Amino acid sequence: MSVGLLYLIVAVIGIVLAAFAYYKNRGSGVAIFVSFTLLEIVIMAIIGVINGVLGTPNAMVGRLFMTFSGSYGFLAFAAICGGFYIAGPLCGYIIRKPGAATIAETMNGVAQVLSGNPNGIMVLAAGFLQGFMSDLGFAFYGYKRWTLAVLALSGALAPLLQQIPEVYFFGVGDMGISYNLLALIIRMVSGAVYAIILVKPIAHGLAKAGVLRGTAIAKDQADLRVAAQQRA
Amino acid sequence: MKRSNAFQFHSGTSIFHRLDPLSKLAWLIGVSLLAFGAYIAWIQIIISAIVLMTALALAQLRPLEIIRSTWPFIVACLSFFIIQSLTLPGTHVAFTIGSLRIYVESADYALASALRIYTIILSSMVFVRTTDPRDLAIALVTQMHLPYRIAYAFFIALRIVPTIESEIKIIRAAHAVRGVVKSRSVVGRIGEMKRYAMPLLVGSLRRASMMVMSMEGRAFGAYPQRSFVDAPHAGPLGIALMTVTLAAVVAWYAALMLGFVHAIYVFAPA
């Protein structure tokens, strides 16, 4: 089996997962296109852009890291890739509407292009794909479950399609199937770990600071506080 | 000029300043696609030279300004070049430094790789320095038919980005006043990042939500469509730039696919 076939299978898996999420949510009351409030759009933009701007120096460090580590560089870099995927699961968790992760990650990609990311225009496509796959993690549960496991799934799915343009641009397709598969697995684990460690503390911290008023997580947190007060 | 100000719009009268944002965006995408086409030094030298000439002549950036703004990237690219030249394998020895052999193929690949990164960074700088974020937001709505609320949200986010550096300084000063010592080690700096990230996000979101309230108070978003008094549009120069960029990308990838040019260095034996 060639590496091209491997990524064709990966792409098919991505499409099948998207179709599965669509059919699972069809008729369950979850609309595919939900309108966002202006505040929600701004939250997605701010988180996406800040993550993107901070991602550019990280990408530079990553390139140096890859250079120092020779052929294992791509694998080593894969371990810290989760940091690049965080905007999707974070916005998905805060806004809790279909498309939030996709929009945030696309804005992340645009911000990276504008701030001089050394990986160029490829990050734009990568941003959209990782956001779309992050969204699927939440879509599998109808945008109704917000546990650490769902966040981990969202983070883990992010690199599934995103790795395809990167493999082409970095030319690591020649490194063989096991190398590419290992890189994908490391990225998925990294995405899950980063999502588990960072998303909830950041989202709850922001909600506590009062800057997420009007979002789903703020309502959720307010309900929890009222319930706790009633119990006390 | 500080590097933090490099990737930020500066008003001017250069040809690139007068071009519409989407023509320049097409140019930026084109440069990126051209640069990623092949890992051969001579090709990357040509692309880099074209982008540098564009920065100097069409965007009217001063050479010293470019160097001062991008010196960390220049250092990083030089590091790539040196490390890859020393470590990558090859078959034809170009020269030796003591017992160390520098191969023609590895030096060629390393130069191409380093120049490619710098070209992309420089092209991004040219775009950002000559494009008003407000014009970009309007162009996304009028020319690319993006929903205007999304375009404006992106505009708000872009306006907040240049203030991040000063925001970090304020947070650092506030921490210092309370006795938190600035760390010099890598681990310490990662810890600092964690300490800064939350106040930075909170501050940015707070300012953004104030803007949103102000905008909604003025009935922003009341209608599905929005009109603009001074919407940018692609003029003859912009259309020419897009045509030339598109033609270059198509010709370049056609040459690669048809085998007229090799994507990686092929050293012809003597």
Contacts between the chains, C-beta under 8 A, distances in Angstrom:
chain1	res1	chain2	res2	distance
A	36	B	149	7.8
A	38	B	149	5.7
A	38	B	153	7.0
A	38	B	212	5.3
A	38	B	215	6.8
A	38	B	216	6.2
A	38	B	220	6.9
A	38	B	221	5.6
A	39	B	209	6.2
A	39	B	212	5.0
A	41	B	149	5.6
A	41	B	150	5.7
A	41	B	153	4.0
A	42	B	153	4.6
A	42	B	156	5.6
A	42	B	157	7.2
A	42	B	208	4.8
A	42	B	209	7.2
A	42	B	211	7.5
A	42	B	212	5.4
A	43	B	205	6.5
A	43	B	208	7.5
A	44	B	153	7.1
A	45	B	150	7.9
A	45	B	153	4.2
A	45	B	154	5.1
A	45	B	156	6.4
A	45	B	157	3.8
A	45	B	208	8.0
A	46	B	156	7.6
A	46	B	157	5.1
A	46	B	160	6.6
A	46	B	201	7.6
A	46	B	204	5.3
A	46	B	205	5.7
A	46	B	208	5.3
A	47	B	201	7.4
A	48	B	157	7.2
A	49	B	154	7.4
A	49	B	157	3.9
A	49	B	158	6.7
A	49	B	160	7.5
A	49	B	161	6.0
A	50	B	157	7.8
A	50	B	161	7.6
A	50	B	164	7.2
A	50	B	200	7.2
A	50	B	201	6.6
A	50	B	204	6.4
A	53	B	161	5.6
A	53	B	164	6.8
A	60	B	73	7.2
A	60	B	76	5.7
A	63	B	76	7.4
A	63	B	80	7.0
A	63	B	117	6.7
A	64	B	76	6.3
A	64	B	79	6.4
A	64	B	80	7.2
A	67	B	79	7.4
A	67	B	80	5.3
A	67	B	83	5.1
A	67	B	84	6.0
A	68	B	83	6.6
A	70	B	87	6.6
A	103	B	150	7.1
A	107	B	154	6.0
A	107	B	157	6.9
A	110	B	154	7.1
A	111	B	157	7.5
A	111	B	158	7.8
A	111	B	161	7.3
A	113	B	28	7.1
A	113	B	32	7.8
A	113	B	124	6.5
A	114	B	7	7.2
A	114	B	124	6.2
A	114	B	127	6.9
A	114	B	128	5.4
A	114	B	158	7.6
A	115	B	7	5.4
A	115	B	124	6.8
A	115	B	128	7.6
A	115	B	161	7.7
A	116	B	7	6.1
A	116	B	73	7.3
A	116	B	120	7.1
A	116	B	121	4.2
A	116	B	124	3.9
A	116	B	125	6.1
A	116	B	128	7.9
A	117	B	120	7.6
A	117	B	124	7.5
A	118	B	73	7.9
A	118	B	117	4.2
A	118	B	120	5.8
A	118	B	121	6.3
A	119	B	120	7.7
A	120	B	32	3.6
A	120	B	35	6.5
A	120	B	36	6.1
A	120	B	120	4.4
A	121	B	28	7.4
A	121	B	29	5.0
A	121	B	32	3.6
A	121	B	33	6.5
A	121	B	36	8.0
A	122	B	32	7.4
A	122	B	36	7.0
A	169	B	36	5.4
A	171	B	39	7.3
A	171	B	264	7.9
A	202	B	197	7.7
A	202	B	198	7.1
A	202	B	201	7.2
A	205	B	198	5.6
A	205	B	202	7.9
A	206	B	198	7.9
A	206	B	201	6.3
A	206	B	202	6.4
A	206	B	205	6.6
A	209	B	202	4.6
A	209	B	206	8.0
A	211	B	201	7.9
A	211	B	202	5.5
A	211	B	205	4.0
A	211	B	206	5.2
A	211	B	209	6.2
A	212	B	205	7.3
A	213	B	209	7.4
